[in-house]
Amino acid sequence: IHGAWAGSIGKAKDYAAKLIVKNEADGMIPESTRSESDFRMAIDDRKEGYAHYKIIAASTPSITGESYIEAQRLEGDNRLWQVPCPYCNGYQAWKTGDGKTPGGLKWDRDADGLHQPSLAEKSGWYECEHCLGRIEEHHRFEMSQRGIWVPEGCHVVNGRLSGTPHR
C-alpha cells in the first residue's frame, strides 16, 4: 500500500497500482503548472502492467466548466445502481426521499406529527417507488446483490437492461 497526493513529499512515481483512488479529486491542483504535471492525470499511469485495474475518482464538483470531476462524469454514461423491490421486482435507485413523492426512506412521527430522531431510528423503513411496498432492513442484502448498474437512457425490464445509453 502506497499513499501519495498532489503536493506530497512521497510522490506516486515508480509505484505500480492496481487500484487507484482519487479522493477529493477537484482539490488535487498542481502547485505550479510549470514545475508539476497534473497529479490526477499522472497517477493514472501507475496502472500500467495490470490487465484488470480500477480507478475511482470522487469529489464534490467545484467551479462549473472547470471541475475535473464534472468533466469525468460528463465523459461517462451516468450509471445509477438500481435494485429490485422484493414485492413487485421494480428496479429503482436508492434515494433518501422527500416525503412527498413515492419511494425513499420513511419513518413514523410522534403523536403531534413531528419528526423525532429516536422514533425514526426505531421505525424507519424504505418505500418502493413502484408498489409502495414496505422494504425492511432484512431485504437490503438480497436487493443489493441483485442490483444492476443502469446507464442514463436505459431502464430495467425483467432483470435486464433495456434501451440505449445517452452516451
N, C-alpha and C positions, 0 to 999 in steps of 0.2 A: 504494500500500500504506500503510495507516494502522494503527498499533498503539495499543491502549488497553486498560486493565484497571481493575478496580474499585480506587478509591483513587489512581489515577494522576493526574498533573498534566494530561496530554493526554487528555481525555475523548473519547468517541466521538460527541459531539454534532456535528450538521451534516455528517456524512460518510455518504454512501450506501455500502452494501456489498452485493455480490452473493454473496460467500462470507463467512460469519461462523464463526469457530472459538472456542468457549468451552472453553479448556483448563483443567483443574482447576476445573471449574465449582462444586464444593462449597466451594472456597476463596474464591469471589467473594462475600464477605459485605459489605453496605453498612457504611460507617464508623459511620453513625448512622441509625436508621430515621426520625428526624425531619428530617434535612437532606438525605438522599440516597435516591433510589429504588433498587430492587434492580437493580443493573447487568445481571444476567443477563437480566432482562425488558426493560430499557430498550434494550439493544443489539439486540434483535430488531426494533425499529422502524427500524433502519438499512437493512432490506431493501426498504423502500417504494421504488417506482419500477422494480423489477426483476421481470419476469414469471417468470424462471427463476432462483431463488436457492436457496442451500443453507445450512442452519445445522447445524453439527456441535458437539455438546456431549460432552465426555469428562471423566471424573473417577473417582476411587475413591469409592464411597459413604461418607459419614461416619456420622452418627447415624441409625439406623433410625427411620423415621417423620418425620424432619426433613430428610433428604437431598434436595437439589434433583435430583441426577442419578438417584436411585432413583425419585423421583416421575415424572421424564421417561420413564424406562424402563417404568414401570408403565402409562403412558398409551399406549405403543406396542404393537406386536404381537410383540416379542421375536424379530425375524428373525435367522437364522443364515445365513451364506454357506456353501452346500453345493456340493461339487464332485464330478464323476463319476469313478469309478475307470476307468482306461484298459483294464482287463481285463473287468470284469463290468458296467460302467456304473452301479453302485450309487452313489447320492449320499450324501455324508457331510460333516459339518463337519470342518475341520482341527482336530486336537487333539494334545496332547502325548502322551497315552497314559500308562498307569500300569504297563505291563509285565505286567499280569495279564489284562486283558480284550483282546479283539481290536481291532486298529487303533491308529494313532498312530505316533509315532517309535520306531524300533528301531535297535539297533546291536550290533556284535559285542563280546564280552567277552574278556578275556585268558584264558590257559590255566587260571588259578585261578578263573575265573568272575567276576572283579571288573571293575567299570567303570573304564575308562581314558580320559580326555578325548581323548588323541591318537588312540586307536583308534576312538573314537566319531566323531570328526571325519572320519576316512578311510572308515569303513564304514557310516555312517548311511543309513537309508532310511525310507520311510513305508509302513506296512502297511494295506491296505484292511480296514476292519472287516467287510465282507461276504464277500469271497472269499479274504482273507488274502494277496492278491497283493502282490508287492514293487514298490512305486512308487518310481522313482528321480527324481533332480533333473530330468532332461530331460523328464519327464512333466508337471511342475508348471505350466508356462506354459499349455499347452493345457487342462489341467484347470481352471485359474483362469478362462480365457476362456469356458469352458462352464458356469461356476458360476451358481447361482440363489439369490436371497435367499428363504429359506423361513420364513414366519411360524410361530410356535408353534401347534401343532394341525394343521399341514399336513405333507405329505411329497411327494417327487418320484416320479412314475411316468412312465416313458418320456420323460424330459426335460421334463416339465410338472408344474406344481403340482397337487396333488390334496388334497381335504379342505377343512375350514372353519377359518379362524383362530379362536383362542380369543377374541380381541378384534378 
